[in-house]
Structure formats: structure tokens, C-alpha cells
Amino acid sequence: MTFGTLGENYELVAIKSAGISLQKAMRPLIVLILMLTVSSFVFSNYILPKANLKFYSLMFDVRNKKLAFLIKPGVFNNSIPDYSIRVDSKDEDGKMYGIMIYDHKGTNGIPKVILAKEGEMKKSKDGVYLVFNLKNGVTYEEQSNSNGVYNPRQILSRTRFKETEPKFDMKSFDLQKTDQNAFGNSTVMLNLKGIVKKRDSLTKQMDTLNRNTARTLGNNFKQNNLAAGYTKLKVVPKKIDNVMLKSIPNGSRLASIQNASNTVSVITQSLSNGAPRQEDLNGEIIFTSVEYQRKFTLAASCILLFFIGAPLGAIIRKGGMGLPVVIAICFFLIYHIVTTVAEKSAREGSINPVFGMWIAFILLTPLAVFLTYKATVDSALFDVNYYKQFFIKLFKIKQRS
């Protein structure tokens, strides 16, 4: 936008006529972009991890916050300690119908059951209790035996009511701050030093897992040559053809097949147990490499997009919020799409994580160099009249030939 305005008002022409090249005119903005680049790196390495840590810990608390209005029809809700609540339906005003409440508080394992046709939840005036206003219902309560022995003649009381208001303690609804250290090992919440440390730790875990798997599999194929080195008898090596059972005596074939089957089962079980863990470790190692490179690509993108945008403005010679903004958005979308696709491929293990995170920079750097060169030599790259005259001359040449 800045260089487009300068070009539109012929101020770039005045600057160049004074002997100042385009690169020299771009120096103040280059200094500004370098400051933004350093600030972007510092932000992504120090500030962003802490912001992610606070964001994810707070989001975890909000997700686990116990709210009564989250009661879903047809599902028992255990958000309130010692109570299970189920409703058949619920309208937009918060009124609930077909209410069933199991009260396990102080009943020695025998719940108190409350059934009501309709009801509504609200807070008490002091905000300490959650009041459930129930209408037209029945309460069933069975008295527990004091000695703990079942008595078939225990007393069951049934009470009908037109309206009642059981109270629930609101302490369980308080939002407790989760310890942020519980999320501190997440990759997106680490700086460069933390990512390197985590990647080394994951690599050691992967090496240990591979070593243990190889040792477990190797033990199943280990040969027990007990007589080796203790006899001077020379025995001709026995040749085994494709059908191995022919080389085994008839009386030992069944035992050999069973032993082989057990060995295969052990190997299959070992691989099935280790493969998911190995896949998870490999995915985490790739993700640490991706996040490590992201710290630098975010900063490098500032320089890359500047050397695309500034020469484009000088070539197009249009300022303001019109064409320059449209072209800038197009190039930003190209950069963002290439980066997103490459990052996804890198996280899936299809390409190298380092190459995947830098591929957009690699692809667009030649374009930035080309546009800077064209802007320096005053190329009419986007001049419609230039192309019109070019094709007219070309058409005349073909007619003469």
C-alpha cells in the first residue's frame, strides 16, 4: 500500500531521479520489518507459550465447570455430588418435565427417589444453594436397617406433594483453578529450549521401546545349541526343504506346531502392544520438530511477504485500500494454504518436518527476488498497454511472415 501510493503519485520517479535506488528507498521499511521479525520470534518463543498455557488451563476449567443448565433430556446427570438427575424433556425457558432424582446422600446405599411432573432450577437469594422447584410429584424413601442386615419387612414410605423445593449445595459449582503445571509439558506451551528437551526425551523413549521390542522378538528366534563346543563329532548339516515338517520326526510334529503357534502368538501380542505406543511417540517427535520450526517460519514470513508486497506496490502503482489489499490477501492466502497443507503432510509423516514447514518460504522466495528485480529496473510487469503493444507487434510480424 505504501509503495503503491508512492508509485501512483509519481513520488518513486522523483526519488529515483534524485539518484536514490529502490533498495535504498526501502531501507527504512526494511529496518521496520526486521524489528517486526525479531518481535515475532520473541513473541512466539516466550509470550505465546505462556498465553497458550493460561488459555488451555482456563478452557479445561470451563469445560469441567458443573452447570445445572447443562442437564440434557433423557440422560442421567451426576454433576451434583450424591445426586443423579434425569429429565424427559426441557423447554427454552428452563422448565423441565418428567423429573427423576436419586438422592444418595446419607442413605447407606439406599437411594431416596423423587419423581415430579415438572420443575425449574434457580439460585437461592444468597447464592449458596441451588433450589429445584418441583411440582406434582412423589417421594419414595426406604429406611435402612441399622445392623446392616437385609430385612424383608423394612419400612418404605411414600409421600405425595404438590410442590417442594429441595436444595443443593453450590460449592460443587465453584470454578477451581487448575494447576497450570499440569499442562506445562504440552509442546505448544514450550519455548525452543523446552521443545529440544522434550524431543530428546521422546527420542530416548523411542530408542528404549525399539530396543526392548528387538530383545523380545530376538529371544523367540534364539537357537539353543547346547552341544556346540562340547563334542568333537562332526555331523553333516541337515538340509531342510520348503516343507519343514518332513524334517521333524512324526512323534514331535504336533509339539513343534504348537510351539511355533505359541511363538507366533507371543510375537503378535508383543507387536500389537508396542505398535500404538511407537506410533504415538513418532507422532509426538514429529510435532515437536514442527513446533520448533514454526518459531522461525513465523518470523521469516514477515521478511518474505514484505519483499513480495513492497515491489508489487511499486510495480502496480496503485495505493489505498483497493487493488493492493486484494493482491496482498491473495498472496497471503497462497502462503497460508501451502503452509497448512505442508504442515499437515509433515505431521502425518509424509514429508520431512523441516522441509514441510519451510516449503512455502522456499517456493515464494524466487518470486520475491523476481518482483524486487522487476521493481528495481522499472519493469511494466502489470501494465496492460505494454502487453497490448507487445501482442500487436507480434501479430504484425506473423502477418509479414
C-alpha positions as CSV (number, residue, x, y, z in Angstrom):
1,M,0.0,0.0,0.0
2,T,2.8,2.4,0.8
3,F,4.8,1.8,-2.3
4,G,1.7,1.7,-4.4
5,T,0.8,5.2,-3.2
6,L,4.3,6.4,-3.9
7,G,4.1,5.0,-7.4
8,E,0.6,6.3,-8.1
9,N,1.7,9.8,-7.1
10,Y,4.9,9.6,-9.1
11,E,6.9,10.0,-6.0
12,L,9.0,7.0,-6.7
13,V,10.0,8.6,-10.0
14,A,11.2,11.7,-8.1
15,I,13.1,9.5,-5.7
16,K,14.8,7.6,-8.5
17,S,15.6,10.8,-10.4
18,A,17.4,12.1,-7.3
19,G,19.8,9.1,-7.6
20,I,18.2,7.0,-4.9
21,S,17.6,3.4,-5.8
22,L,14.5,1.4,-4.9
23,Q,16.6,-0.7,-2.4
24,K,17.8,2.4,-0.7
25,A,14.3,3.8,-0.5
26,M,13.1,0.5,1.1
27,R,15.8,0.6,3.9
28,P,13.6,2.4,6.5
29,L,10.8,-0.2,5.9
30,I,13.4,-3.0,5.9
31,V,14.5,-1.8,9.4
32,L,10.9,-1.8,10.5
33,I,10.3,-5.3,9.1
34,L,13.4,-6.6,10.8
35,M,12.1,-5.2,14.1
36,L,8.8,-6.9,13.5
37,T,10.6,-10.1,12.6
38,V,12.6,-10.1,15.9
39,S,9.4,-9.2,17.8
40,S,7.5,-12.0,16.2
41,F,10.2,-14.5,17.1
42,V,10.4,-13.2,20.7
43,F,6.6,-13.3,20.9
44,S,6.3,-16.9,19.6
45,N,9.2,-18.2,21.8
46,Y,8.4,-16.5,25.1
47,I,4.9,-14.9,25.2
48,L,2.9,-17.3,23.1
49,P,3.7,-20.5,25.1
50,K,2.6,-18.7,28.3
51,A,-0.6,-17.5,26.7
52,N,-1.3,-21.0,25.4
53,L,-0.7,-22.4,28.9
54,K,-3.2,-20.0,30.5
55,F,-5.7,-20.4,27.7
56,Y,-5.7,-24.2,27.7
57,S,-5.8,-24.5,31.5
58,L,-8.7,-22.0,31.7
59,M,-10.5,-23.8,28.9
60,F,-10.1,-27.1,30.8
61,D,-11.7,-25.5,33.9
62,V,-14.6,-24.1,31.9
63,R,-15.3,-27.4,30.2
64,N,-15.3,-29.2,33.6
65,K,-17.3,-26.5,35.3
66,K,-20.5,-28.0,36.7
67,L,-23.5,-26.1,35.5
68,A,-27.1,-27.2,36.2
69,F,-28.4,-25.8,32.9
70,L,-26.3,-28.4,31.0
71,I,-28.7,-31.2,32.1
72,K,-29.7,-33.0,28.8
73,P,-33.0,-34.7,28.4
74,G,-33.0,-38.4,28.7
75,V,-29.6,-38.6,30.3
76,F,-28.7,-39.0,34.0
77,N,-26.6,-36.1,35.1
78,N,-24.2,-36.6,38.1
79,S,-22.8,-33.1,38.2
80,I,-24.1,-32.5,41.7
81,P,-22.4,-34.8,44.3
82,D,-24.6,-37.5,45.8
83,Y,-27.4,-36.8,43.3
84,S,-28.4,-38.2,39.9
85,I,-30.9,-36.2,37.9
86,R,-32.8,-37.2,34.8
87,V,-35.5,-35.3,32.9
88,D,-37.7,-36.4,30.0
89,S,-37.9,-33.0,28.3
90,K,-36.8,-29.4,28.7
91,D,-38.1,-26.2,27.1
92,E,-36.3,-23.0,26.2
93,D,-37.4,-21.2,29.4
94,G,-35.5,-23.8,31.5
95,K,-38.6,-25.6,32.7
96,M,-38.1,-29.4,32.9
97,Y,-40.7,-32.2,32.7
98,G,-40.7,-35.8,33.8
99,I,-38.1,-35.3,36.5
100,M,-36.4,-38.2,38.4
101,I,-33.9,-37.5,41.2
102,Y,-31.9,-40.2,43.0
103,D,-30.7,-38.9,46.4
104,H,-27.7,-40.9,47.7
105,K,-26.8,-38.5,50.4
106,G,-26.7,-40.2,53.9
107,T,-28.9,-43.2,52.8
108,N,-26.3,-46.0,53.4
109,G,-26.5,-47.1,49.8
110,I,-30.3,-47.0,49.6
111,P,-31.3,-44.1,47.4
112,K,-34.2,-41.7,48.0
113,V,-36.2,-41.3,44.8
114,I,-38.1,-38.2,43.9
115,L,-40.4,-38.1,40.9
116,A,-42.1,-35.0,39.7
117,K,-44.1,-34.0,36.6
118,E,-42.4,-30.6,36.2
119,G,-39.8,-28.4,37.8
120,E,-37.5,-25.4,37.5
121,M,-34.0,-24.7,38.8
122,K,-32.9,-21.4,40.3
123,K,-30.4,-20.0,42.8
124,S,-31.2,-19.0,46.3
125,K,-31.1,-15.3,47.2
126,D,-27.8,-15.7,49.0
127,G,-26.4,-17.7,46.1
128,V,-25.2,-20.5,48.3
129,Y,-27.8,-23.1,47.2
130,L,-29.3,-24.3,44.0
131,V,-33.1,-24.6,44.5
132,F,-35.1,-27.2,42.5
133,N,-38.7,-26.2,42.5
134,L,-40.7,-29.4,41.9
135,K,-44.4,-29.7,41.3
136,N,-46.9,-32.6,41.4
137,G,-44.6,-35.5,42.5
138,V,-44.0,-38.4,44.8
139,T,-41.1,-39.2,47.1
140,Y,-40.1,-42.8,47.8
141,E,-37.8,-43.5,50.7
142,E,-36.8,-46.8,52.2
143,Q,-35.4,-46.9,55.7
144,S,-32.1,-48.6,56.0
145,N,-31.5,-51.3,58.6
146,S,-29.3,-50.2,61.5
147,N,-27.4,-53.5,61.8
148,G,-26.7,-53.7,58.0
149,V,-28.7,-57.0,57.6
150,Y,-31.4,-57.1,54.9
151,N,-34.9,-57.2,56.4
152,P,-37.8,-58.0,54.1
153,R,-40.1,-56.1,56.4
154,Q,-38.2,-52.8,56.1
155,I,-40.3,-49.7,56.1
156,L,-41.0,-48.0,52.7
157,S,-42.5,-44.5,52.9
158,R,-44.2,-42.8,50.0
159,T,-45.0,-39.1,50.2
160,R,-47.0,-37.1,47.6
161,F,-46.5,-33.4,47.2
162,K,-48.0,-30.6,45.1
163,E,-44.8,-28.5,45.4
164,T,-41.4,-28.9,47.1
165,E,-38.0,-27.2,46.9
166,P,-35.0,-29.5,47.6
167,K,-31.8,-27.5,47.9
168,F,-28.4,-28.5,46.5
169,D,-25.1,-27.1,47.8
170,M,-23.5,-24.7,45.2
171,K,-19.9,-25.4,46.4
172,S,-19.5,-28.1,43.7
173,F,-20.2,-25.4,41.1
174,D,-17.3,-23.2,42.1
175,L,-14.7,-22.8,39.4
176,Q,-11.4,-24.2,40.8
177,K,-8.3,-23.0,39.1
178,T,-6.4,-25.9,37.6
179,D,-2.7,-26.1,38.3
180,Q,-1.1,-24.8,35.1
181,N,1.9,-27.1,35.6
182,A,-0.3,-30.0,34.6
183,F,-0.3,-28.6,31.1
184,G,3.3,-27.3,31.1
185,N,4.7,-30.3,29.2
186,S,2.5,-29.7,26.1
187,T,4.5,-28.8,23.0
188,V,2.6,-25.7,22.1
189,M,3.4,-24.3,25.6
190,L,7.2,-24.7,25.4
191,N,9.9,-22.4,24.1
192,L,12.8,-23.6,22.0
193,K,14.8,-24.9,24.9
194,G,11.8,-26.8,26.3
195,I,11.0,-28.3,22.8
196,V,14.6,-29.5,22.4
197,K,14.5,-31.1,25.8
198,K,11.1,-32.8,25.2
199,R,12.3,-34.1,21.8
200,D,15.4,-35.6,23.3
201,S,13.3,-37.2,26.0
202,L,10.9,-38.7,23.4
203,T,13.8,-39.9,21.3
204,K,15.2,-41.8,24.3
205,Q,11.8,-43.3,24.9
206,M,11.6,-44.4,21.3
207,D,15.1,-45.9,21.4
208,T,14.2,-47.8,24.6
209,L,11.0,-49.1,23.1
210,N,12.7,-50.3,20.0
211,R,15.5,-51.9,22.0
212,N,13.0,-53.8,24.2
213,T,10.9,-54.9,21.2
214,A,14.0,-56.2,19.4
215,R,15.1,-58.0,22.5
216,T,11.7,-59.6,23.0
217,L,11.5,-60.7,19.4
218,G,15.1,-61.9,19.3
219,N,14.5,-64.2,22.3
220,N,11.8,-66.1,20.3
221,F,14.2,-66.9,17.5
222,K,17.3,-67.7,19.6
223,Q,18.8,-71.0,18.9
224,N,19.8,-73.3,21.8
225,N,23.0,-75.0,20.5
226,L,23.7,-76.8,23.8
227,A,26.2,-79.2,22.3
228,A,28.2,-76.6,20.5
229,G,31.8,-76.7,21.6
230,Y,31.5,-79.8,23.8
231,T,31.8,-82.5,21.2
232,K,34.3,-83.5,18.6
233,L,31.8,-85.3,16.5
234,K,31.4,-83.9,13.0
235,V,27.8,-84.1,11.8
236,V,26.8,-83.3,8.3
237,P,24.5,-80.3,8.3
238,K,20.9,-81.3,7.7
239,K,19.2,-79.8,4.7
240,I,15.7,-78.5,5.2
241,D,13.4,-78.2,2.2
242,N,10.4,-76.0,1.8
243,V,8.2,-78.3,3.7
244,M,9.8,-78.2,7.2
245,L,7.5,-80.8,8.8
246,K,9.2,-83.5,6.7
247,S,12.4,-82.9,8.6
248,I,10.7,-83.3,12.0
249,P,10.1,-86.8,13.4
250,N,6.4,-87.9,13.3
251,G,6.1,-88.0,17.1
252,S,7.3,-84.4,17.5
253,R,5.5,-82.7,14.7
254,L,2.4,-81.8,16.8
255,A,4.5,-80.4,19.6
256,S,6.6,-78.4,17.1
257,I,3.4,-76.9,15.5
258,Q,2.1,-76.0,18.9
259,N,5.4,-74.4,19.9
260,A,5.5,-72.4,16.7
261,S,1.9,-71.3,17.1
262,N,2.7,-70.1,20.7
263,T,5.8,-68.3,19.5
264,V,3.8,-66.5,16.7
265,S,1.1,-65.6,19.3
266,V,3.7,-64.1,21.6
267,I,5.3,-62.1,18.8
268,T,1.9,-60.9,17.6
269,Q,0.9,-59.8,21.1
270,S,4.2,-58.0,21.6
271,L,3.9,-56.1,18.3
272,S,0.2,-55.2,18.9
273,N,1.1,-53.8,22.3
274,G,4.2,-51.9,21.2
275,A,3.0,-50.6,17.8
276,P,0.4,-48.0,19.2
277,R,3.0,-46.6,21.7
278,Q,5.6,-46.4,18.9
279,E,3.2,-44.6,16.6
280,D,2.3,-42.1,19.4
281,L,5.9,-41.4,20.2
282,N,6.8,-40.9,16.5
283,G,3.8,-38.5,16.1
284,E,5.0,-36.5,19.2
285,I,8.5,-36.3,17.9
286,I,7.3,-35.0,14.5
287,F,5.1,-32.5,16.3
288,T,8.0,-31.2,18.3
289,S,10.0,-30.7,15.1
290,V,7.1,-28.9,13.5
291,E,6.6,-26.5,16.5
292,Y,10.3,-25.9,16.7
293,Q,10.4,-24.8,13.1
294,R,7.3,-22.7,13.5
295,K,9.1,-20.4,15.8
296,F,11.4,-19.4,12.9
297,T,8.9,-19.6,10.0
298,L,6.6,-17.1,11.7
299,A,9.4,-14.6,11.8
300,A,10.7,-15.4,8.3
301,S,7.3,-14.9,6.8
302,C,7.4,-11.2,7.8
303,I,10.5,-10.6,5.6
304,L,9.3,-12.8,2.8
305,L,5.9,-11.1,2.4
306,F,7.5,-7.7,2.7
307,F,9.8,-8.4,-0.3
308,I,6.7,-9.6,-2.2
309,G,4.4,-6.7,-1.2
310,A,6.7,-3.7,-1.5
311,P,7.9,-4.5,-5.1
312,L,4.3,-5.3,-6.1
313,G,3.2,-1.9,-4.9
314,A,6.0,-0.2,-6.8
315,I,5.1,-2.2,-10.0
316,I,1.3,-1.8,-9.8
317,R,1.4,1.8,-8.8
318,K,-1.9,1.7,-7.1
319,G,-2.4,2.8,-3.5
320,G,-5.1,2.8,-0.9
321,M,-7.4,0.0,0.2
322,G,-8.4,-1.3,-3.2
323,L,-6.2,-3.4,-5.5
324,P,-3.2,-3.6,-3.2
325,V,-5.2,-5.1,-0.4
326,V,-6.8,-7.6,-2.8
327,I,-3.4,-8.7,-4.2
328,A,-1.9,-8.8,-0.7
329,I,-4.7,-11.1,0.6
330,C,-4.2,-13.4,-2.5
331,F,-0.5,-13.8,-1.8
332,F,-1.2,-14.3,1.9
333,L,-3.8,-17.0,1.2
334,I,-1.3,-18.7,-1.1
335,Y,1.3,-18.7,1.6
336,H,-1.2,-19.8,4.3
337,I,-2.6,-22.7,2.1
338,V,0.8,-24.0,1.1
339,T,2.0,-23.8,4.8
340,T,-1.2,-25.5,6.1
341,V,-1.1,-28.4,3.6
342,A,2.7,-28.9,4.1
343,E,2.3,-28.9,7.8
344,K,-0.5,-31.5,7.7
345,S,1.7,-33.7,5.5
346,A,4.6,-33.3,7.8
347,R,2.6,-34.2,10.9
348,E,1.3,-37.3,9.1
349,G,4.9,-38.3,8.3
350,S,4.6,-37.9,4.6
351,I,7.4,-35.4,4.3
352,N,10.2,-34.2,6.4
353,P,9.0,-31.8,9.1
354,V,11.8,-29.2,8.4
355,F,11.1,-29.2,4.7
356,G,7.3,-29.1,5.3
357,M,7.4,-26.0,7.5
358,W,9.8,-24.2,5.1
359,I,8.3,-25.2,1.8
360,A,6.2,-22.1,1.4
361,F,9.2,-19.9,2.1
362,I,11.3,-21.9,-0.4
363,L,8.6,-21.6,-3.1
364,L,7.8,-17.9,-2.7
365,T,11.4,-16.7,-2.2
366,P,12.2,-16.8,-6.0
367,L,9.0,-14.8,-6.6
368,A,10.2,-12.2,-4.1
369,V,13.6,-12.0,-5.8
370,F,11.9,-11.7,-9.2
371,L,9.5,-9.0,-8.1
372,T,12.3,-7.0,-6.4
373,Y,14.4,-7.2,-9.6
374,K,11.5,-6.1,-11.8
375,A,10.6,-3.2,-9.5
376,T,14.3,-2.1,-9.5
377,V,14.5,-2.0,-13.3
378,D,11.1,-0.3,-13.6
379,S,9.5,-3.2,-15.4
380,A,6.0,-2.8,-16.8
381,L,5.0,-6.2,-15.4
382,F,1.4,-5.3,-14.8
383,D,1.0,-2.6,-17.5
384,V,-1.9,-3.6,-19.8
385,N,-0.8,-1.2,-22.5
386,Y,2.7,-2.9,-22.6
387,Y,1.2,-6.3,-23.2
388,K,-1.3,-4.8,-25.8
389,Q,1.6,-3.2,-27.8
390,F,3.6,-6.4,-27.5
391,F,0.9,-8.6,-29.0
392,I,0.1,-6.0,-31.7
393,K,3.8,-6.1,-32.8
394,L,3.8,-9.9,-32.6
395,F,0.7,-10.1,-34.7
396,K,2.2,-7.8,-37.3
397,I,5.4,-9.9,-37.5
398,K,3.3,-13.0,-38.1
399,Q,1.3,-11.3,-40.9
400,R,4.5,-10.2,-42.7
401,S,6.0,-13.7,-42.5
